[in-house]
Amino acid sequence: MGTEGTPSEATPSDFTVPGGAEVITLELPTVTLRAFAWGPVDGPLALCLHGFPDTAHSWRHLGPRLATEGYRVVAPFTRGYAPSTVASDGDYHVGALMSDAVDIHRVLEADNRAVVIGHDWGALTSNGLAAYGDSPFAAVVSMAVPPVGAFTSVSDNTLQLMKLLGRQLFMSWYMVFVQLPRVSERSLDRLIPLLWRRWSPGYDARHDLRQIFGALPIGRHRSAVLGYYRATLRPARGSARNHRMRAAAFGAPLTPLLYLHGVNDGCMQSGFAERAAQVLPPGSESHVVADAGHFLHLERPEVVGELIVGYLRRNS
């Protein structure tokens, strides 16, 4: 069961708890996760998964909103982000992130009403779960990173796809930079603020940056979170179960999915949202959010909250 307590690694000294949230600990097979929780303990699970460079604080607006709908909202610091621990199996591929999500569902004894909501790397995870035939989640919401079909499907407008992919390669330079061992760990103090400025222009990220650097003390936590990117180019470690989920992670979604993308996203072009709508299964929806960048759930929390709540009401 999920319990309250202290994980095996120290809590950062500047660790703060969003208004109305509880702090719980989730003991999983290869990692101990600290998480924020809102809402009734007997409500259906709404698992919220953050991305890079971010923390569970990213859900401080959506968590209370979903709690008013009766959900038990759980937002973990994903593996490697303090105060959660680094993973004992050293696996940071998306398959391991999917395994953690399924294990959280099991540990919390969630039922078949559970939903998973992901942003950035959390969206890679939720997209993977939508494509995983044995996923326990009845509904999926993904933000800022579309399912892989948005990048690979050939439509009538091939020229548009080529232009999008060409520009995206330029925008994704940081994914190459973080492959450099030790150099990129030491550069995070400059890299992370730069990414937030470029990805969500005009957004005041000072609060978020304080929480992020609290979750990335110098040392193995930094290597762990950069391991998410490094694992994409290297053979995955971990269990056979992780490998099975990894194989499913880049398949076509099976579960209906709500996809949201900020029109001014400086990390991933919003043009991919239009393509995502073409590859989603029946019952899915796709929306581009005006006046928002990559961190759309922080920039336009009311709009994003209403889109998510409306979708879940229609699909519960």
Backbone bond lengths (Angstrom), bond angles and torsions (degrees), N, CA, C in turn:
res aa  C-N    CA-C-N  psi(-1)  N-CA   C-N-CA  omega(-1)  CA-C   N-CA-C  phi
1 M - - - 1.454 - - 1.519 110.78 -
2 G 1.328 117.64 153.76 1.452 120.73 170.64 1.512 109.26 -69.37
3 T 1.314 117.61 138.56 1.454 121.76 -177.39 1.510 110.12 -131.01
4 E 1.337 115.85 162.67 1.447 120.02 171.79 1.515 108.06 -92.49
5 G 1.332 116.63 141.82 1.447 119.33 -178.90 1.492 111.58 160.96
6 T 1.327 115.22 -163.49 1.455 121.39 -176.40 1.504 110.08 -114.34
7 P 1.343 118.59 125.76 1.456 119.62 177.25 1.508 111.14 -69.00
8 S 1.316 116.30 177.93 1.455 120.61 -170.93 1.521 113.09 -75.00
9 E 1.341 118.13 -9.92 1.451 120.32 176.20 1.517 109.37 -114.24
10 A 1.319 116.60 153.95 1.453 121.45 -171.53 1.521 111.66 -64.88
11 T 1.337 115.84 145.38 1.448 122.11 173.07 1.523 108.90 -76.73
12 P 1.341 118.88 134.05 1.459 119.93 178.73 1.524 111.43 -57.55
13 S 1.317 116.97 144.92 1.458 120.96 -176.68 1.515 112.45 -64.26
14 D 1.345 118.37 -27.42 1.461 120.85 -179.37 1.524 112.07 -99.51
15 F 1.336 117.83 20.29 1.451 123.20 178.17 1.527 109.70 -64.35
16 T 1.327 116.92 122.90 1.459 121.66 178.76 1.516 109.22 -121.49
17 V 1.323 115.46 155.37 1.459 121.90 -177.07 1.521 108.55 -112.93
18 P 1.334 118.22 126.56 1.466 120.12 178.93 1.521 111.68 -61.81
19 G 1.324 115.55 156.53 1.450 120.44 -178.76 1.518 112.48 -57.49
20 G 1.330 115.58 132.71 1.454 121.67 176.68 1.508 115.46 80.17
21 A 1.322 118.14 -2.48 1.464 120.50 -175.86 1.520 111.56 -90.13
22 E 1.320 115.98 147.97 1.455 123.23 165.93 1.520 107.76 -94.96
23 V 1.321 116.27 165.46 1.457 121.27 172.34 1.524 107.77 -117.76
24 I 1.311 116.67 123.50 1.461 121.24 179.09 1.523 109.34 -123.74
25 T 1.312 115.62 161.94 1.455 122.66 177.09 1.515 109.22 -118.03
26 L 1.308 116.38 134.91 1.458 122.91 -178.96 1.523 108.60 -116.95
27 E 1.323 116.24 113.06 1.462 121.82 179.98 1.528 108.71 -90.75
28 L 1.325 116.10 105.44 1.462 121.93 -179.84 1.530 109.43 -105.85
29 P 1.333 118.62 169.27 1.465 119.92 -174.14 1.522 115.14 -56.92
30 T 1.327 119.03 -38.40 1.466 120.02 -174.92 1.520 113.41 -123.02
31 V 1.323 118.26 7.71 1.460 120.44 -178.35 1.523 109.19 -160.95
32 T 1.328 116.23 149.49 1.454 122.45 173.14 1.517 107.94 -109.17
33 L 1.318 115.59 120.60 1.451 120.92 -176.39 1.519 111.05 -107.68
34 R 1.323 116.67 132.80 1.467 121.78 168.20 1.522 107.14 -93.41
35 A 1.333 116.73 140.75 1.455 120.64 -174.84 1.518 110.91 -142.49
36 F 1.335 115.96 151.71 1.452 122.56 167.31 1.521 108.00 -88.72
37 A 1.333 115.88 148.27 1.460 120.37 178.49 1.523 109.71 -141.03
38 W 1.322 114.42 141.31 1.457 122.43 175.40 1.528 108.10 -130.94
39 G 1.321 115.91 156.51 1.453 120.85 170.88 1.513 114.18 89.01
40 P 1.327 116.29 174.99 1.474 121.67 -175.33 1.527 111.85 -68.38
41 V 1.311 116.52 139.97 1.467 120.52 -177.22 1.520 111.82 -66.23
42 D 1.340 117.66 -22.51 1.458 119.91 -179.91 1.527 112.55 -96.79
43 G 1.332 117.62 8.12 1.457 120.39 177.43 1.513 111.51 -79.55
44 P 1.331 117.50 163.06 1.473 119.98 176.30 1.522 110.56 -62.64
45 L 1.320 116.08 142.65 1.462 121.56 -176.60 1.526 111.22 -71.34
46 A 1.333 115.66 132.40 1.466 122.47 167.00 1.523 106.05 -120.12
47 L 1.316 116.05 101.62 1.461 122.32 -176.85 1.518 108.90 -90.02
48 C 1.343 117.38 120.19 1.461 123.06 -176.34 1.520 109.71 -110.97
49 L 1.326 116.78 122.65 1.460 122.91 -172.82 1.518 110.29 -117.07
50 H 1.326 116.63 121.28 1.461 121.55 -178.59 1.521 111.03 -84.26
51 G 1.341 114.94 175.11 1.455 121.50 -179.83 1.513 112.27 -120.34
52 F 1.333 115.66 -155.57 1.471 123.64 179.23 1.524 108.46 -116.51
53 P 1.334 117.39 140.16 1.464 127.58 -10.39 1.521 108.88 -92.48
54 D 1.328 116.90 109.98 1.457 121.68 -170.15 1.520 108.82 -156.89
55 T 1.328 115.97 179.99 1.456 121.65 179.23 1.523 109.30 -144.93
56 A 1.320 115.81 -178.49 1.464 120.91 176.05 1.521 112.45 -63.70
57 H 1.329 118.28 -17.96 1.466 121.03 175.50 1.522 111.72 -61.36
58 S 1.321 117.38 -18.33 1.454 122.17 178.81 1.523 112.33 -58.56
59 W 1.345 116.80 -21.07 1.462 121.20 -174.83 1.524 112.68 -100.83
60 R 1.333 117.58 16.75 1.465 120.96 -175.68 1.526 113.44 -66.05
61 H 1.329 118.25 -20.95 1.464 121.10 176.11 1.528 111.05 -92.53
62 L 1.324 116.96 -48.68 1.455 120.85 -175.89 1.526 112.16 -70.04
63 G 1.347 117.61 -34.50 1.459 120.22 -178.59 1.518 112.66 -55.86
64 P 1.332 119.37 -56.07 1.465 119.81 177.97 1.526 113.25 -61.38
65 R 1.334 117.43 -34.35 1.474 120.32 179.96 1.518 110.64 -63.88
66 L 1.322 117.44 -45.36 1.456 120.19 179.18 1.525 111.32 -69.33
67 A 1.330 116.98 -31.17 1.466 120.18 177.97 1.525 110.95 -62.12
68 T 1.345 117.45 -35.65 1.469 119.87 177.81 1.522 111.63 -66.40
69 E 1.329 117.03 -19.23 1.464 121.44 176.04 1.523 112.18 -88.47
70 G 1.348 116.52 1.56 1.455 120.83 177.64 1.508 115.31 95.15
71 Y 1.328 117.93 3.42 1.464 120.46 179.88 1.522 111.39 -78.38
72 R 1.315 115.22 149.49 1.457 122.21 166.71 1.524 105.82 -92.67
73 V 1.307 116.14 100.67 1.459 121.89 -174.92 1.523 108.74 -88.73
74 V 1.324 116.93 127.27 1.464 122.49 178.28 1.521 107.65 -126.53
75 A 1.335 115.98 122.03 1.466 122.14 -177.49 1.522 108.81 -124.53
76 P 1.326 117.99 96.35 1.467 120.65 -177.80 1.527 112.58 -81.75
77 F 1.317 115.34 152.88 1.462 121.41 159.97 1.526 104.37 -75.97
78 T 1.322 117.65 113.11 1.459 119.51 -172.11 1.531 111.04 -69.82
79 R 1.306 115.51 166.37 1.473 121.31 -170.39 1.529 111.71 -49.68
80 G 1.335 114.23 129.55 1.456 121.41 179.65 1.513 114.71 99.30
81 Y 1.334 117.60 -22.37 1.463 121.22 -179.71 1.526 109.45 -90.77
82 A 1.341 117.24 116.86 1.464 120.12 176.96 1.532 109.23 -63.95
83 P 1.349 116.57 144.06 1.460 128.80 11.64 1.525 115.56 -86.23
84 S 1.333 119.28 7.09 1.458 119.85 168.62 1.533 108.76 -69.47
85 T 1.307 116.07 163.80 1.459 119.95 -177.42 1.522 110.51 -91.64
86 V 1.319 115.18 166.05 1.458 119.27 167.44 1.523 107.23 -73.77
87 A 1.325 117.00 161.79 1.462 120.92 -174.14 1.516 110.78 -84.06
88 S 1.326 116.50 133.18 1.465 119.90 -179.39 1.520 112.10 -68.73
89 D 1.348 117.81 -23.08 1.457 119.66 179.26 1.528 112.48 -90.89
90 G 1.327 117.87 -2.54 1.455 121.47 178.55 1.511 114.44 66.18
91 D 1.335 117.81 15.62 1.456 121.48 -175.57 1.532 109.50 -97.94
92 Y 1.335 116.23 121.75 1.469 121.12 178.66 1.528 111.14 -125.39
93 H 1.321 116.49 17.79 1.457 119.48 175.02 1.527 109.34 -73.42
94 V 1.318 116.89 160.47 1.457 121.03 -178.29 1.524 111.47 -58.71
95 G 1.320 118.20 -28.17 1.457 120.07 176.29 1.511 112.45 -60.76
96 A 1.340 117.24 -38.31 1.459 120.89 176.94 1.521 111.07 -68.37
97 L 1.329 117.68 -37.73 1.466 120.98 177.41 1.526 110.66 -64.76
98 M 1.331 116.44 -38.60 1.462 120.02 175.52 1.525 111.01 -64.36
99 S 1.338 116.46 -41.63 1.469 120.34 177.95 1.516 110.70 -60.00
100 D 1.342 117.09 -42.20 1.463 120.01 178.28 1.519 110.99 -60.03
101 A 1.344 117.13 -42.83 1.462 120.32 -179.64 1.530 110.97 -62.16
102 V 1.328 117.05 -43.85 1.460 120.56 179.01 1.530 110.15 -65.79
103 D 1.333 117.10 -38.56 1.465 120.13 178.24 1.525 111.73 -66.65
104 I 1.324 117.89 -36.57 1.466 120.17 175.96 1.520 109.99 -61.93
105 H 1.322 117.03 -43.32 1.467 120.92 176.56 1.523 110.26 -56.27
106 R 1.336 116.47 -44.13 1.462 120.68 -179.70 1.518 112.45 -67.65
107 V 1.340 116.55 -46.70 1.462 121.30 -176.81 1.529 111.08 -62.44
108 L 1.304 116.71 -36.95 1.469 120.74 -179.31 1.525 112.51 -86.40
109 E 1.324 116.40 1.46 1.466 122.22 179.29 1.526 110.38 53.33
110 A 1.318 115.46 44.74 1.461 121.37 179.48 1.529 109.70 -72.92
111 D 1.333 115.69 161.29 1.456 120.24 -177.73 1.527 110.96 -109.32
112 N 1.329 115.91 -166.28 1.462 120.38 -174.03 1.529 113.90 -80.13
113 R 1.332 117.38 7.83 1.469 120.87 174.19 1.523 111.41 -94.17
114 A 1.305 118.42 -0.62 1.464 122.27 -173.34 1.523 111.70 -63.73
115 V 1.337 114.79 144.20 1.465 121.79 176.25 1.523 108.56 -125.63
116 V 1.328 116.27 153.51 1.459 121.24 176.14 1.525 108.08 -123.76
117 I 1.332 115.52 135.54 1.460 122.89 -177.15 1.523 107.34 -127.09
118 G 1.328 117.11 123.35 1.457 119.63 -175.98 1.508 112.93 -131.42
119 H 1.332 115.28 146.80 1.464 122.65 176.10 1.524 108.97 -126.20
120 D 1.348 117.17 134.06 1.460 121.91 177.01 1.536 108.96 60.24
121 W 1.335 120.09 -119.67 1.459 119.13 177.13 1.522 111.25 -61.23
122 G 1.315 116.53 -31.53 1.463 119.05 172.82 1.516 111.66 -62.60
123 A 1.347 117.07 -33.22 1.465 120.48 176.51 1.519 111.21 -70.47
124 L 1.333 117.40 -39.04 1.469 119.09 173.66 1.531 109.88 -56.46
125 T 1.328 115.39 -40.44 1.464 120.47 179.57 1.524 110.98 -67.69
126 S 1.332 117.24 -47.88 1.469 119.74 -178.77 1.521 111.49 -67.47
127 N 1.339 117.68 -36.50 1.459 119.60 174.11 1.527 110.92 -60.87
128 G 1.338 116.05 -42.00 1.451 120.08 177.89 1.513 112.46 -62.61
129 L 1.328 116.28 -41.01 1.464 119.94 178.46 1.521 111.10 -66.42
130 A 1.345 117.36 -33.28 1.462 120.19 176.24 1.522 111.75 -64.77
131 A 1.338 116.42 -25.68 1.460 121.38 -179.87 1.525 112.96 -96.16
132 Y 1.325 117.44 -2.74 1.464 122.92 -175.56 1.525 108.85 -94.48
133 G 1.311 116.61 117.71 1.455 120.54 -172.99 1.511 115.07 -62.37
134 D 1.322 118.16 -25.74 1.462 121.50 -178.73 1.524 112.62 -101.91
135 S 1.312 117.68 19.34 1.460 120.46 179.11 1.527 110.35 -64.37
136 P 1.336 117.65 138.28 1.463 120.28 177.73 1.524 113.64 -87.14
137 F 1.336 118.05 3.48 1.457 121.15 -174.74 1.527 110.78 -95.47
138 A 1.329 115.38 128.14 1.463 121.14 -175.35 1.510 112.76 -80.10
139 A 1.319 118.04 -25.47 1.465 122.13 -178.74 1.518 108.90 -142.41
140 V 1.322 115.14 151.81 1.461 121.51 -176.42 1.522 109.02 -132.90
141 V 1.342 115.22 137.05 1.465 122.34 171.79 1.521 107.12 -125.19
142 S 1.328 116.71 128.12 1.459 121.21 178.90 1.522 109.14 -126.68
143 M 1.333 115.42 143.03 1.455 120.70 -178.47 1.516 111.14 -133.77
144 A 1.330 116.14 132.42 1.465 125.41 167.20 1.520 114.95 81.34
145 V 1.323 119.29 -15.13 1.470 122.10 173.29 1.524 107.33 -134.79
146 P 1.339 118.23 111.94 1.464 120.40 -175.29 1.515 112.30 -79.55
147 P 1.330 117.09 166.85 1.468 119.92 172.52 1.522 110.83 -57.36
148 V 1.319 115.44 156.23 1.458 120.74 -170.56 1.526 112.45 -61.38
149 G 1.333 117.93 -25.68 1.455 120.28 179.85 1.515 113.76 -60.62
150 A 1.329 116.96 -23.62 1.464 120.32 177.35 1.520 111.51 -65.07
151 F 1.334 117.15 -22.15 1.468 121.94 -179.69 1.521 113.01 -99.66
152 T 1.333 116.51 -21.03 1.463 118.82 -169.49 1.521 114.51 -114.75
153 S 1.330 118.26 -22.40 1.457 119.16 -176.67 1.525 110.43 -71.49
154 V 1.319 115.64 138.17 1.463 121.49 179.83 1.524 108.37 -96.58
155 S 1.301 116.34 118.54 1.455 121.52 179.75 1.525 109.45 -112.10
156 D 1.334 115.15 -172.49 1.465 118.95 179.15 1.528 111.59 -64.63
157 N 1.341 115.90 -28.58 1.467 119.73 -176.33 1.522 110.35 -98.75
158 T 1.327 116.05 68.96 1.458 120.80 -178.69 1.524 111.55 -65.99
159 L 1.315 117.16 -34.94 1.458 120.48 179.53 1.523 111.41 -62.03
160 Q 1.339 116.25 -40.61 1.462 119.32 177.59 1.525 110.70 -60.67
161 L 1.342 116.33 -43.46 1.464 120.22 179.79 1.519 110.49 -61.55
162 M 1.319 117.99 -44.22 1.458 120.72 -179.08 1.535 110.77 -62.21
163 K 1.330 117.01 -39.92 1.462 120.28 178.20 1.528 111.08 -65.76
164 L 1.325 115.89 -43.15 1.465 119.54 178.60 1.526 111.04 -61.62
165 L 1.325 116.67 -46.50 1.460 119.99 -177.94 1.526 111.52 -66.07
166 G 1.340 116.51 -38.98 1.457 119.39 178.81 1.517 111.91 -62.19
167 R 1.318 117.06 -46.06 1.465 120.16 179.30 1.528 110.78 -68.96
168 Q 1.334 117.16 -34.43 1.455 119.65 -178.81 1.526 111.48 -66.05
169 L 1.308 117.22 -35.93 1.470 119.98 176.54 1.528 110.44 -59.17
170 F 1.316 117.03 -40.36 1.460 121.16 178.01 1.525 110.69 -67.45
171 M 1.335 117.86 -41.94 1.459 121.97 -178.44 1.529 112.18 -68.25
172 S 1.310 116.77 -24.17 1.476 121.18 -175.14 1.520 112.78 -95.66
173 W 1.317 117.97 25.88 1.461 122.47 -179.72 1.527 112.48 -55.43
174 Y 1.334 116.47 -34.18 1.470 121.04 -175.82 1.528 111.24 -62.88
175 M 1.339 117.24 -26.88 1.461 120.13 -179.78 1.520 111.71 -67.23
176 V 1.322 116.26 -28.65 1.471 120.60 174.19 1.524 109.89 -78.62
177 F 1.326 116.98 -42.66 1.459 120.72 -177.72 1.529 111.95 -58.76
178 V 1.342 117.29 -41.97 1.462 119.38 -175.59 1.522 112.98 -72.88
179 Q 1.338 117.99 -3.83 1.462 119.83 174.00 1.527 111.60 -74.49
180 L 1.342 117.24 -16.52 1.465 120.93 -177.38 1.524 109.86 -74.44
181 P 1.320 118.49 116.76 1.470 119.81 -179.17 1.525 111.30 -66.41
182 R 1.336 115.02 141.77 1.465 124.77 176.38 1.529 112.53 67.88
183 V 1.326 118.27 -43.79 1.464 119.78 -179.32 1.517 110.49 -61.88
184 S 1.320 117.39 -47.98 1.451 120.17 -177.26 1.529 111.56 -70.50
185 E 1.342 118.47 -34.54 1.470 119.85 175.85 1.526 110.59 -58.22
186 R 1.331 116.51 -44.55 1.469 120.31 -178.51 1.526 112.04 -71.32
187 S 1.316 117.14 -20.71 1.463 121.03 -175.92 1.523 113.69 -92.25
188 L 1.341 118.67 -1.91 1.456 120.02 -174.87 1.527 112.81 -62.36
189 D 1.338 117.38 -30.32 1.469 119.07 -179.52 1.522 111.80 -60.82
190 R 1.327 116.77 -29.16 1.470 120.60 177.17 1.523 111.80 -97.22
191 L 1.325 116.35 -35.72 1.461 120.17 -175.44 1.525 112.01 -66.66
192 I 1.318 117.90 -45.46 1.463 120.36 -173.89 1.529 112.32 -63.13
193 P 1.342 120.63 -49.12 1.470 118.41 176.00 1.522 113.10 -59.30
194 L 1.343 117.06 -36.60 1.457 120.74 178.28 1.530 110.72 -61.91
195 L 1.320 117.04 -44.23 1.456 120.06 -179.57 1.521 111.30 -63.47
196 W 1.319 117.46 -42.90 1.467 119.45 179.21 1.536 111.03 -62.59
197 R 1.324 117.49 -40.61 1.470 119.93 179.25 1.522 111.29 -63.80
198 R 1.308 116.65 -41.69 1.461 120.02 -177.85 1.525 112.51 -77.34
199 W 1.302 117.06 -34.63 1.456 120.38 -174.50 1.526 112.96 -80.06
200 S 1.334 117.01 -33.38 1.467 121.02 178.33 1.522 108.76 -131.62
201 P 1.340 117.39 75.24 1.470 121.08 -175.86 1.527 111.83 -57.76
202 G 1.331 115.09 132.67 1.452 120.66 176.94 1.516 115.22 87.63
203 Y 1.318 118.48 -10.23 1.465 120.96 179.80 1.522 110.12 -81.65
204 D 1.329 116.82 134.72 1.464 122.16 178.31 1.529 108.82 -83.79
205 A 1.312 116.82 103.05 1.466 122.09 -172.54 1.519 113.08 -98.73
206 R 1.328 118.92 14.02 1.464 119.53 -173.80 1.525 112.47 -58.45
207 H 1.317 118.07 -43.96 1.469 120.30 179.19 1.522 110.29 -62.34
208 D 1.321 116.09 -46.08 1.466 120.31 -177.75 1.524 111.32 -64.06
209 L 1.321 117.35 -40.38 1.457 120.28 -179.37 1.521 111.81 -64.32
210 R 1.334 117.18 -37.39 1.479 118.97 176.87 1.521 110.28 -60.60
211 Q 1.329 116.36 -42.33 1.461 119.38 -179.31 1.529 111.26 -69.19
212 I 1.319 116.21 -38.39 1.468 119.78 -179.14 1.524 111.14 -62.82
213 F 1.324 116.91 -47.05 1.460 117.99 -178.00 1.527 111.36 -70.96
214 G 1.342 117.31 -25.73 1.457 119.07 171.02 1.515 112.23 -65.27
215 A 1.335 116.41 -31.69 1.463 121.13 -179.66 1.525 112.92 -84.94
216 L 1.347 116.98 -8.25 1.463 120.74 -178.09 1.524 110.62 -126.09
217 P 1.337 117.03 62.56 1.459 118.06 174.96 1.521 109.68 -61.09
218 I 1.327 115.61 152.17 1.467 119.19 -178.74 1.525 109.30 -58.83
219 G 1.321 117.57 131.26 1.454 121.13 179.98 1.507 111.02 132.65
220 R 1.332 115.53 -146.73 1.462 119.21 -168.80 1.512 113.68 -71.88
221 H 1.342 119.31 -19.07 1.464 119.13 174.68 1.529 110.50 -63.75
222 R 1.312 117.24 -39.44 1.463 120.02 179.09 1.522 110.83 -66.08
223 S 1.305 116.82 -43.38 1.464 119.47 177.52 1.524 110.93 -63.75
224 A 1.339 116.03 -36.01 1.460 119.51 -178.79 1.521 111.60 -64.14
225 V 1.337 117.86 -47.78 1.464 118.80 -176.00 1.531 111.14 -71.91
226 L 1.324 117.94 -30.86 1.461 119.33 172.75 1.524 110.65 -70.34
227 G 1.334 115.36 -21.27 1.457 119.78 176.55 1.515 113.40 -62.28
228 Y 1.344 118.06 -22.62 1.462 120.28 175.61 1.534 109.72 -57.38
229 Y 1.344 115.35 -45.05 1.462 119.91 179.85 1.526 111.45 -75.57
230 R 1.309 116.75 -40.68 1.458 119.77 -177.52 1.524 112.04 -65.51
231 A 1.325 116.64 -31.86 1.461 120.15 -179.50 1.518 112.26 -67.32
232 T 1.342 117.52 -22.18 1.465 119.18 180.00 1.524 112.14 -68.16
233 L 1.331 116.96 -20.94 1.457 121.08 -178.14 1.519 112.92 -108.87
234 R 1.341 116.63 3.56 1.455 119.35 -175.55 1.518 109.81 -132.17
235 P 1.329 117.82 155.79 1.465 119.54 178.71 1.522 110.95 -58.24
236 A 1.332 115.69 138.60 1.463 120.46 -178.30 1.521 110.91 -75.73
237 R 1.332 115.28 143.45 1.450 121.00 171.73 1.523 107.94 -93.23
238 G 1.327 115.41 -165.76 1.449 119.43 173.72 1.507 113.02 88.58
239 S 1.330 114.41 -168.32 1.457 121.67 -170.35 1.520 111.79 -81.18
240 A 1.328 114.56 167.12 1.462 120.06 175.18 1.517 110.59 -62.31
241 R 1.316 116.43 -31.85 1.459 120.45 177.79 1.530 110.49 -61.14
242 N 1.342 116.37 -44.50 1.464 119.60 176.42 1.515 111.31 -59.01
243 H 1.326 116.58 -39.72 1.454 120.50 -178.77 1.525 110.96 -65.47
244 R 1.348 117.31 -38.46 1.463 120.24 178.10 1.523 110.27 -63.94
245 M 1.312 116.06 -40.76 1.462 118.90 179.08 1.516 110.50 -69.94
246 R 1.316 116.57 -36.22 1.468 119.93 176.93 1.521 110.40 -59.29
247 A 1.333 116.63 -40.82 1.458 120.23 -179.88 1.519 111.43 -63.95
248 A 1.332 116.87 -32.84 1.467 121.11 -179.47 1.515 112.26 -81.83
249 A 1.326 117.03 -18.75 1.467 121.10 -167.60 1.516 113.67 -60.19
250 F 1.323 117.64 -29.54 1.454 120.54 -175.22 1.529 112.30 -111.21
251 G 1.336 114.14 24.64 1.452 119.03 176.51 1.523 111.58 -89.57
252 A 1.322 115.35 178.54 1.465 120.95 178.13 1.523 109.78 -74.01
253 P 1.335 118.11 139.38 1.473 120.12 179.32 1.530 111.74 -60.23
254 L 1.305 115.72 139.73 1.455 123.01 174.61 1.522 110.81 -104.75
255 T 1.331 115.42 -36.26 1.461 121.96 179.47 1.525 109.35 -85.74
256 P 1.345 118.53 135.29 1.471 119.88 174.19 1.518 111.37 -52.88
257 L 1.313 115.34 145.46 1.456 120.32 -167.23 1.526 110.13 -140.98
258 L 1.330 116.78 137.57 1.460 122.54 169.28 1.515 107.68 -96.99
259 Y 1.335 116.39 122.67 1.454 120.10 178.79 1.522 109.99 -114.90
260 L 1.356 116.41 129.22 1.462 123.29 -178.72 1.525 109.51 -124.90
261 H 1.338 116.12 141.94 1.466 120.87 -177.72 1.525 108.80 -148.04
262 G 1.321 117.70 136.80 1.454 122.03 177.02 1.515 111.27 -78.54
263 V 1.327 116.85 136.26 1.458 120.59 -175.81 1.523 112.12 -64.84
264 N 1.348 117.72 -28.95 1.467 121.78 -177.70 1.527 112.37 -101.77
265 D 1.304 117.83 23.77 1.466 122.39 -177.17 1.529 110.00 -60.78
266 G 1.345 116.15 120.50 1.456 121.23 179.11 1.508 113.86 -93.66
267 C 1.330 116.87 2.17 1.466 121.38 176.86 1.522 110.79 -100.83
268 M 1.317 115.88 -49.01 1.461 122.64 -178.79 1.524 108.11 -128.18
269 Q 1.312 117.99 124.59 1.458 121.35 -175.41 1.530 111.87 -62.54
270 S 1.320 115.76 138.97 1.458 120.27 -179.52 1.520 112.02 -68.06
271 G 1.347 117.71 -16.08 1.460 120.06 175.65 1.513 113.10 -59.48
272 F 1.329 117.05 -24.08 1.464 119.44 178.18 1.523 111.94 -72.49
273 A 1.339 117.78 -20.73 1.462 119.84 178.59 1.525 110.92 -64.98
274 E 1.335 116.24 -39.66 1.469 120.16 177.00 1.520 110.58 -61.52
275 R 1.328 116.38 -41.19 1.452 120.11 178.96 1.526 111.08 -70.13
276 A 1.342 116.88 -33.41 1.465 120.01 178.52 1.522 110.48 -61.60
277 A 1.330 116.68 -39.61 1.461 120.34 -178.66 1.519 111.82 -59.46
278 Q 1.330 117.02 -25.93 1.462 121.52 -177.41 1.525 113.12 -81.00
279 V 1.326 117.90 -14.82 1.470 120.32 -175.32 1.525 112.68 -115.19
280 L 1.335 117.69 2.94 1.455 120.09 -178.60 1.525 110.58 -83.16
281 P 1.338 118.13 150.79 1.469 120.68 -178.80 1.528 111.76 -73.18
282 P 1.334 117.99 166.55 1.463 121.10 177.77 1.528 111.61 -55.59
283 G 1.331 115.77 142.79 1.456 120.99 -177.68 1.511 113.57 91.53
284 S 1.340 116.43 -2.95 1.463 121.18 -179.69 1.528 110.84 -88.36
285 E 1.328 115.35 164.24 1.459 122.06 175.04 1.520 108.52 -139.86
286 S 1.335 116.08 154.36 1.460 122.18 176.44 1.521 108.32 -139.00
287 H 1.350 116.73 132.02 1.456 121.69 -179.15 1.522 110.01 -136.09
288 V 1.327 116.06 138.97 1.455 122.19 170.23 1.519 107.32 -100.70
289 V 1.330 116.38 126.14 1.462 122.40 -174.51 1.524 109.62 -94.43
290 A 1.326 116.34 122.82 1.462 121.74 -179.30 1.524 111.07 -70.14
291 D 1.336 115.91 152.89 1.471 122.63 175.33 1.525 111.96 57.17
292 A 1.304 116.84 37.06 1.467 121.40 179.70 1.512 109.10 -142.78
293 G 1.337 115.46 148.64 1.446 122.43 175.28 1.513 110.75 -107.66
294 H 1.331 116.16 -142.36 1.459 121.28 -174.53 1.525 112.08 -65.05
295 F 1.329 117.78 -40.12 1.463 121.75 -177.36 1.529 109.14 -94.26
296 L 1.315 116.21 57.73 1.455 122.89 -171.78 1.518 113.56 -61.54
297 H 1.329 117.79 -31.56 1.463 120.87 -179.39 1.526 111.64 -72.31
298 L 1.346 117.69 -16.55 1.457 122.24 173.96 1.525 111.22 -95.52
299 E 1.308 117.20 -33.20 1.462 121.60 -178.06 1.525 112.37 -79.28
300 R 1.332 117.43 -38.29 1.465 122.34 -179.85 1.530 109.40 -128.84
301 P 1.340 117.66 62.17 1.471 119.49 -172.43 1.522 114.18 -62.24
302 E 1.351 118.17 -35.56 1.458 119.57 -179.17 1.519 110.92 -67.47
303 V 1.342 116.02 -45.76 1.463 120.38 -179.19 1.522 110.69 -63.28
304 V 1.330 116.22 -49.05 1.460 120.46 -178.80 1.527 110.37 -63.04
305 G 1.321 116.80 -42.00 1.461 120.24 179.17 1.516 112.20 -59.77
306 E 1.330 116.95 -44.14 1.459 119.96 -179.90 1.518 112.14 -67.33
307 L 1.333 117.61 -37.94 1.461 120.13 177.23 1.526 110.98 -62.43
308 I 1.332 116.21 -42.62 1.468 119.82 -179.02 1.524 110.99 -69.51
309 V 1.324 116.79 -47.74 1.465 120.00 -179.61 1.523 110.74 -60.75
310 G 1.338 116.85 -43.30 1.459 119.49 179.16 1.517 112.20 -61.42
311 Y 1.325 116.19 -42.45 1.462 119.78 179.43 1.524 111.06 -64.33
312 L 1.319 117.24 -44.76 1.465 120.07 -178.69 1.523 110.53 -66.30
313 R 1.327 118.78 -36.92 1.460 120.28 176.28 1.522 111.03 -61.78
314 R 1.328 116.85 -41.57 1.467 120.32 -178.20 1.517 112.55 -72.61
315 N 1.323 116.77 -17.75 1.458 120.06 -174.27 1.531 113.20 -120.97
316 S 1.310 116.62 18.15 1.480 119.41 178.59 1.516 111.29 -90.94
